[in-house]
Amino acid sequence: MKQNRLIAALGAVLLLLPTLAGCAQNPGQTSSSSPSASPYETSEVSIQWDEATATKITLSGGTAQFGSSAVSVDGGVITIQTAGDYLISGELTDGQIVVDAGKEDTVRLILSNASISCSDSAAIYARQAGQTVVLLASGTQNTLSDGADYTYAEGEDEPDAALFAKDDLTIAGEGALQVTGNYNNGIGTKDNLVIQGGSLAIAAANDGLRGQDSVTVLGGEISIDAGGNGIRSNNDEDPEKGWISLLGGDFTITAGQDGIQAETNLTISGGTYAITTGGGAESVGHTSGGDPPAAQPGRQGEAGTPPAKPQGDAALSGESASLPSLPAPMASPTLEDSSASDSCKGLKAGSSLAVTGGDFQLDCADDAVHTNGDLTVESGAFTISTGDDGFHADGALTINGGTISILQSYEGLEGSTVEINGGDIQLTASDDGVNAAGGSDGDNWDSFRADGSHFVRITGGTLWVDAQGDGLDSNGGLYLDGGTVLISGPTGNGNGALDYDGECLVTGGVLLAAGSSGMAQGPSASSNQNSLMITFLESQAAGTLVNLSDSQGRSILTFAPSKAFQSLVISSPELVQGEEYTLSTGGSCEDGQNGYYGSGVYTGGTKLCQVTLSDTMTTISSDGTVLSGNMGGGFGAGRGNRGQRPANG
């Protein structure tokens, strides 16, 4: 019911305001249009206010001056008792603003160069109101801070944040607000929290922003340094609550635990995000699977290389509010300082996670993007370094678009099922690149049980994988229906570039899978598209060009794996049964990206052999000898060797 109440309460604010015809707009205050629709759509509050009609509260040391019966003062505690606009300025050195109005009242606190600190409680405590709105007057700097220890009346345990509301809370405006939560959270509410705008700099011993029932961010600049979670919604009793919806805003978050954590659903449709959790990926002491391919002599153009990993402040783009300093005990813990069970994920949701837009720089000790349910990416740009998985879903992981660069990970993409229908994905993994229903968790091999419901399916987009473990690993079927899939690795014979249970059906697209030969697998003979699997007599150095040309000398494709390899699987719509092809290595090629040169002009290579495709799946050694089956090298069956997942996985 409170989800509906939030919308009603925000709409009620507009009804309570004077009409524009009878209200003088404060200089610099403008209204803005609503953002695009969200699954949890809400209305914006007006940021217009009339200085002539607002009740003025001037803070002075340990007390305040005011001129309304709606306000009372008791020592340093200023209490607001009715609905209306309250213009607050000046400094309260050890006191508190309390909102204790009617249950349906909307109280708007307009902060205009206000500074409030309280040594034993919240700086602002909205004990009761239908809706509390904190407006940040344009061009003003405002600060709130609480004490490291709170004094509660008997039987009470609230507030627990420097800015706290027991009911709905909205923050809006074009000014700046600096919040230091020395005791627990920075900004918190028992109901719904909405951030509509403003420049917020929050430092907190625990969570930066917490809305128990929901958190909605429509815009603004938000900087958070939190010992716990950056942003959290934590209602675990009602499945329709505990959600977070981010429609815009610029976020810079450093968190000891999760960056953004929703108990139920997390939806993101816009905004920019620079998030570091648990000290970052390097705190895990976990090495990546290798570097993307570099440009090689004799080629025109450079192989595609993911963007450089962001380092410290260089990871942030644009201007953001500076963070207040935290006392030493509140600094975000490194992984070594945390319990092994700490969750240090970037984006986390208990039920589902959906991204339809946004720009993300994620440097995380734990999974960068994680949900206990289904995860869907429609669009967005991601640059990720993680000590565990890049994207992890206990349910279905679906990627329909976007640009994803995973610079460092344990496993790149993991889900009960993994479907890639579009997008541009580059990933580096110290274990598997893409994993459906598999992966070790500590000493427990296969955290998902293999059964017929698990699969990897690729229908479009571009996927580049550099893996120390399996390139594509499915504890079920593997289906390639379109797109371009480029795999480099593994180099050890305990894993394979392709690793599947059941069948690997190729019906379209381009597949180039280079790796070791000991556990190598190729596509199933029942595929609709022809494939060629080559086992080289000797291991080939990383970056070695491999070319396949037709009988007229026309280049079909050229590939330069980024890792040493002895097995290569080639599948392309251009491969025709009964046709003869020439296999060459070395030389040079033009116009490549990520080691793939397509049908670009290839010259100067060394011819290894000629091969005639005899079946849907043709297997040869590099001297042209035809082999049987779809396994290379040792022809071993079974699952690849699993490395140990990080302790916080």
N, C-alpha and C positions, 0 to 999 in steps of 0.2 A: 504493500500500500504506500510505503514511503517513496517508492520510485515515482508513483503518480503524484504524490504530494510535493515532490521536488519541483516538478513542472508547474504545478498549480501555484506553489509559493513564489517561484521566480516570476510567473506572470502577474501575480498579485502586486509585486513591487511596482510594476508599470502603472497599475491602476491607482496606487497610493500617491504617485508623484504628481505635482502640478502639471497642467498641460503646458506645452511649449509656448502657447500664446500668452500665458500669464506668468511665465517663469523666465527670469534672466539667466542665461547660460553663463556659468563661470568661465572666465577666459581660459582657453586651452582645453576645455572639456568638450569632447565630441562623441557622438554615438557612432557605433559601427554596425555593419550588416552582419547577419547571422552566418556562421560557417556552413559548409556543406553538411548534408544530413549524416547522422550517425545511427547505428543500431540503438543507441541510448541517447536520442536527440533531446536537447534541452534548449530553452530560450535564454537569450542574453538579457541581463539586467541593464537598465539605462545607467550611464555614468554621468548624467546631467544632474546638477544640483544648484540650488539657489542660496547664495550666501546670506541674502537678506532674511530669509525665512528659517534657515537652519539654526538650531540651538547651539550656541557657542560654548565650548568648554576649554578654558585656558589652563593648562597645567603649569604648576609653579612649585618646584621643590617637592615637598611631601603632601601637597594639597592641590586644590583647583578652584578657579572662579567660574561661575556660571550664572545664568539668569532664568531658570525655569524650574517649576515645581516638579517636572518630570525627572529631575536629577537631584540626588542627595549625596552627601559626603560624610564619611565617618573615618577620621584620620586620613590615611592615604588611599582609602577605598572609595571610588566614585561609582555610584550605582545609577543606571539608566532604567526607568521603570515603564516607559510607554513607547509606542511606535513613533517613528519620525526620523528626521535627519539631524545628526549631531556632528558639528564641526570641531575637531579636536586638534589643538596645537600646543606647543610648549613642551616642557620636560617634567616628567614625574619620576623622581629619583628612586623611590622605594614605595610603590603603591600599585594599584590595580584598577582597571576599568571592568566593572561587572554589568552585564546586561541581564536584567531580571524583569522582563516585560510579560505581556499576555501571551498565551499559547498560540495565538493566531497573528500576533504582531510582527511586523517587519521593521527592524531597527537597522538604520544605516549609519555606520561610523565612518566619517570622512576624515582621514588622517592627512593633516597638512603640516609637515615638518614637526611631527610628534615623536617624542622619545619616551618610552615607558619601560621601566625595569621594576621587577618585584623579586625580593630576596627569598621568599618562601612559598610562592605560588605562581600561577600564570600571570602574564602582563595584561592580557585581555581574556576574560572568562564570560562567555555567553551562557549563563546558567539556564535561562529560559527565554524563548522567543519562537515564533513560527519560522522566522528566517532572519539571520544576521548577515548583513552585507558590509564588508570592509572596502571602502572606496579610497584609492590612493590618488590624492589631488595631483594634477599634472605639474611636473617640475619640482616636486617635493621629495625630500629624503626622510624616511621614517624608520624608527628602530624599536624592536620589542625584544626583551630578554627576561628570563626567569632565573630562579636560584637553583643550585645544585641539589637542594633538599627542600621538600614541600612540607608544610604544616597543614594537616587535615583535621576537620571536625570529626568527632567520634562517629565511626560507621561509614565514613565517606572515603572514596579513593579517586575523586575527580576534583579538579582538572588534572591532566597529565601532559600538557603541552604549553609552550609559551603563548600561543594563541589557540584557544580551545573553545568549542561550542558543543553543547549537548544536542542541539538541533542543527538544521541545515545552515551551512556557511558558504558564502560566496565572496571571493576577492576579485576586485575589478579596478579599473582606472588606469591612468597613464603615469603614475608616480612610481617611486621605488620604496621597497620595504625590506629591511634587514631583520631577520629573526634568528635569535640564538636560543636554542632549547637545551639548557644545561642539565635539566633534570631527566627528561625523557624525549618526547617528540618536539618537533619544531612547530608545526601547525596541525591541529587535529580536530575531528568532529565525530560525534557518536552517530551522525546520520550521513548526509550527502555533502561532499565538498566539491565546489566548483571554482576553478581558477579561470577567470575570463580575460585577464590582462594584467599589466603591470610588470615591473622588474623586481623579482624576488630573489634574495640571497639568504639561504637557510643553512644554518649549522645546527646539528642535533646529536645528542648522545645516542638516541635510538633512531626512529624514523623521521625523515624530513617532512613529508606530507602524508597524513593518514586520514582517510574518510572511511569510517567503519562500514557504512552501507554502500558507498560508491565514491569514486573520484572522477571528475570530468575536467579536462583542460581544453579550453577553446583557443587560448593564445597567451602571449606574454613571454618574458625571458625569465627562466627559472634555473638558478644555480643552487645545488644541494651538496653539502658535505655531511654525511650521516654515518654514525657508527653502526646502525642497523640497516634498514631498507631506505632507499631514496624516496619512493612513492609506494604507498600500500593501501589496499582496501581489504579488510580482514574479517568481514562478517561470514562466519562459517556455519551459521544456523539456518539461513534462508537461501535456497539456491538461486533466487531472483535478485539477490544482493551480493555484495562483495565484488563488484565489477569495477573496471577502470576503462574509460573511454577518452582517448587522446586525439583531438581533432586538429591541433596545431600547437605552436609554441616552440621556443628554442630552449633545450634542456642541456645542462651540464651537471652530471651526477657522479659523485664519488661516494661509494657505499661500502661499508664493511661486509654487508650481506647482499641481498638482491637489489638491483637497480630499480626496477619497477615490478611490483608483485601484486597480482589480483587473486583473491581467494577463488573466484569463479572465472569470469570471462574478461579477457583483455583485448580491446580493439584499438587499432592505431590507424588513422587515415591521413595523417600529415604531421609536420613538425621536423625539427632537427634534434638529434640526440647524440651526445658524447658521454658515454657511460663507462665507468671503471668500477669493477667490483672485486672485493677480496684481495686487493693489491694488484690485480691484473693477471694476465695469463702467465707472465714470467714468474710469478710467485709460486707456481706449482712445480717449477723445475722440470718442465715437460718440453721435450724437443719436438720440432715439427718434422714432417716427412720429407722435406727438401725444398729447393727453391724453384720458382717457375723458370721455364726455359729462357735462356738469354739468346740474343741475336747471334748468329754464327757467321764467320767470314764467308764472303762470296754471295750472301743473300741481299736482296733489297728489302727494306722494311725490317722492323724488329718484331721479335716474338712478343706477344702480349704479356705484360708483367703486372700483377696486381699492385695497387697503390702501396706506397711505403707505409709501414705500421706507424700509427700516430704515437708520438712520444710526449707525455706530460701535457703542458699547456699548448704545445704545437698541435695537439689533437683537436683543439677547439677552433671553431670558425666564428668570425664576427665578434662583436663586443658583448660582454655579459657583466652582470653586476658582480663586484668582488665579494668574496665570502668573508664573513666575520671569522676571526681566529677562534679555534677551539682549545680549551685546556688540554694538556698532554694526555690525560687518561681517556679523552673522548675521541682521539684520533682513530680513523678507520683501521681495524686490525688487519695485519697481513695474515695469510693463510696459516703461517706458523703459529700465530697468536690465537687462532680460532680453533674451535672444536672441529674434528674431522667431519661432523655431521652438519656443519654450517652450510647453508645454501647461499652461494655467491654468484647467482645467475644474473644476466643482464635484463632480459624481459622474461617474466614468468607468470603463468596462469594455471589455476587449478583445474578448470574445466575446458576452456578453449582459448585459442589465441589466433587473431586474424589481423593481417597487415595489408592495407590497401594503398599505402603511400608513406613517405617519410624518408629521411636521410639519417643513417645510423652509423656511428663509430662506436664499436663495442669492444672493450678490452676486459675480459672476465676470467677469474680463476675457475669458474664453473661454467656450465652451459651458457652460451650467449643468448639463445632464444629457446625457451623450454615451456612445454605444457604437459600436464597429466592427461590431456584429452587430444583433440584434433588441432592441427596447426596449418593455417592456410596463408600463403603469401601471394597477393595479386600483383603488387608492384612495390617500389621502394628501392633504395640504394643502401647496401650493407657493406661495411668494411669491418671484419671481425678477427680478433685474436682471442683464443680461449684455451684454458687448460683442460677442457673436456670437449663436449660436442658443440659444433656450430649451431645447428638446428636440431632439436630433439622433441619428438612427440611420442607419448605412450600410445596414442591412437594413430590416425592417418596424418602424414605429412604431405601436403600438396603445394607445389610451387607452380604458379601460372604465369608469372612474369617477374620483372625486377632485375636488378643488377646485384649480384652477391659475390663478394670477394672474401674468402676465408683464408687468412694468411697463416694461421696456426690453429691446430685443433687436435684432439684425440681422434674423434670421428667427425667427419664433416656434416653429413646429413643422416639422421637416424629416426626411424619411426616404425610402428607396427607394419605399415605400408608406406611406400615412398612413391609419389607420382610427380613427375616433372613434365609440365605441358608447355613451358615457355621460359623466357628469361635468359640471362647470361650469367653463368655460375662458374667461378674458379675457386677451387678449394685445395688446401694442403692438409694432410692428416698423418699423424704418427701411427695410426691404426687404419681402420677402413675408411675409404672415402665416402661411400654411400652404403648404409646398412639397413636392411628391412628385417625387423624382429630379431636382431642379434646384438652381440656386444657383451663383453664381460663387465661385471660390476664387482670390483674388488676381486675376491677369489672365486666368485660364483660365475661360472661360464654360462653364457646365454641367459640374460635377464628376461628376455622374451622367449617363450617356448616356440619352437618351430612347428608350424602346421600349415595346412593348405590356405589359410586366410592371409598369409603374409606374401608380399611381392614387391618388386621394384618395377615401375613402368615409366618409360620415357617416350613422350609423343612429340616433343618439340623443344626449341631453345638450343642453347649451347652449354655443354657441361665439360669442364676441364678438371681432371682429377690427378693430383700427385699424392700417392699413398704409400706408406710403409707396409701396411697390411693389405687386405683385399681392396681392389679398386671399386668394384660394385659387388656387394655381398648381400644375397637374398636367401633367407631361410625359408624359401618358397620359390615361386617362379620369377623369372627375369624376362621382361617384355620390352623390346625396343621397336617402337612404331614410327619414329621420326626424330628429327633434331640431329645434332652433331655431338657425339660422345667421344672424348679424347682421354685416355687413361695412361698414366705413367706410373709404374710400380705395381707390385713390390719388386724388390731386388732379392729377397730371401725366398728359398724354395718352400717354405712353410705356408705361403699364401699365394693367391693368384689375382691377376688383373680382373678376371671374372670368377665369381664363386657363387654357385647357386645350388639349391636342392630342387629336384623336379626337372623343369625344362627352361631353356633360354630360347625364346622365339623372337626372330628378327623379321619384321615386315616392312621396315622403311628406315630412312635416315642413314647417317654415316657413323660407323663404329670403328675406332682404332684403339686397341687395347694392348699395350706393351708391358711386359713384366718378366718375372722369372719363369722358368719352364717346369719346375718340379710339380706344381699343383695347377698348371695352366688348364683352363677349360675354354672351349669355343662354343658357338651357338649350336642349338640342336638341329639335327638334320631335317626336322619337320618344319623348319622356318620357311617363310615364303620368299625371303631375299637371300641371295647367294653370299657366301662368306669364304674366306681363305685364311687358314691358320698356318703360320710359319714357325718352325723351331730352328733357330740358328745353331750352327755347329759350334760357335763360340759366342760368349757374351759380347754384346755390342755396347760401346761406350755411350754414356748419356749425351744427347745432342746429335747422335748419328742420324743422318737423313736416310730414310727408307722410301724408295719410289716404286710404284707399280704403274707400268705403261702398257697400252694395248699393242696389238700386232702391227699397227701402223706407226708406232712410236709416239702416240699421243699420251701424255701423262694423265693417268686417272686420278692419282692423288700422291702426295708426298707428306711424310710425317717425321718429326724429330722428337722422340720421347725425351723427357727431362730427366729420366733416370736410366741407369744401365739396364739392358734387357736382353733376354734370350728367346722370348716368345712374343709373337705379334699376331693379333687377330685383326683382319680387315673385312669389313662388310660395307657394301655401297650399292645403291640402285644401279650403278653402271656395270657391275660385274655380271657376266652372262655365261651360262653353262655352254661348254663346247668351244669357247673362245680361248685363244692363247695370250698370255700376259708375260711381261718381262719384269723380274724383280732385281732392283739395283740398290746399292748403298753408297753413301758419301755424296760428293758433288755439291751442287748448290741449286737453290730454287728461289723464285721471286714471290713477293707479296704474301708472306706468311703471318700468322697470328697464333700464339700459344702453341707453336711447333707444328701447326697444320697449314699446309700450303695448297690444299685442294688440287686443282688441275693447272696450277701455275707452271710456267716454263721451267723445266728441270734440265740441268746440263752437268756433264763432267763426272757422272757417277761410275761405279764399278758394277758391271753386270754379274749377278750371282747365278741366276738360272732362268729358264722359261718354264711356265706351268700352264697346262690346260685345265680349266675348271671342269671336273668330271661329275660333280654332284652339287647339291645345295650347300654342303659343307665339305670343302676340300682341304686336306691336311698334308703339308709337305715339310721336309727339312730344307734348309737354305741352299742345298746343292741340287734341289729338284726332286729328290726321292719322295715318292708318295707314301704317306703314312696312313694308318687306319684310325678311325674314331675321331672324336673331337677333343682329345686330350693331348697335350704336348709333353715333351721331356720325359719325366718319370711316369706319366700316365697314372698318377696316384689319385685315388678318390678320397673323399672326406673333407672335413672342414679345415680351414686354414688355422694357423697358429694365432692365438689371441694374446695380445699384450695385456698387461695389467692396467685397468682403468684407474685414473686418479682417485685418491681416497675420498674426495668429496663428490664423486660422480652420482 
